Amino acid sequence: MGTIDIALGVLFWIAMVFSFSYFNPLILLLSLVLIVKGIVFLMGMDFASVVDVISGFLIVYALSYGLHTLIVVIISIFLIQKGVFSLWS
């Protein structure tokens, strides 16, 4: 699961910062996986799952309407660090 978070964080950052829309279908698929994963783990009342669901919806929104670069960087850093910690534990 950590690799999905890392891949989504990196691809989302590249797509939004450099206006590179080639990966948008893959980013959309991974963000929907993130939302479903967050909802499944939300049953255990995990705070990170709430942030996963919010991040997933923000990514879907950003693909359609765009977001400020600071928000894109915050979401990307969160997903990358969560993925790295998930792989280490």
N, C-alpha and C positions, 0 to 999 in steps of 0.2 A: 504494500500500500504506500510505502514511503516513496517509491520510485514514481508513482503517479503524481504525488504532490510536487516532487522536484521537477518532473517534466512539465507539469502544468505551470508552475511558477516561472520557469525559464522561458517557455514558449509564450506565456502571457506577457512577460516583460518585453521580449523581443518584438512581439506583434504590436504592442501598444506604443512603445517608446520609438521604434523605428518605422511605424506605420506599414508593417509588413503583414499583409492580410492573407498570405498563402496558407498559413496554418490555422485559419479561423475555424474550419470544420472540425479539425482535431481538437482545438481548444474548446469548442462547444461540447464535443463529446466528453472530454475529460472533466469539464466543469459540471456536466450532468452526472457523471460518475461521482464527483466530489459531493454534490448535493445529496445523492442517494446514500452514499457512504456516511455522510453526516447525519442524515435522518435515521439510518439504521443504528448508529452508535449513540444517537441522542437518547435512545431508550435507557441508557446507563447514566443519564444526566451528566455527561462529560462536557465541560466548557469548550474544549477545542472543537467538539462536534457542532456546537452552536456557531462558532466562528467559521467552520468549514461551510456550513449552509449559507451563511451571510456572504462569504467570499465567493461561493459558487454563483449565487444570484447576482453579485456585483460584476463578476466576469461575464455572465450572459448579458447583463445590461451594457457593459463596456463594449462588447463586440457590436452591439447595435447602435449605441449613441455616443460612446467614448467616455472617458473619465479623465480627471486631472492626473498628471504624471505622478504626483506625490502619492495619491491613492493607489495607483498601479504599482509603484515601488513598494509600498507598505504591504499590499496583498501578496506580491511576489516574494518578498523577504519572509513573510509569515509562512507561506507554503513551502519554500525551500528549507527553512530552518525546521519546520515540523516534519518534513520528509527526512532530513538528515538525522534528527533525533529518533524518528521512528525506525530508521535502519540501524542505528547504533544500539537501540535497546532490545 
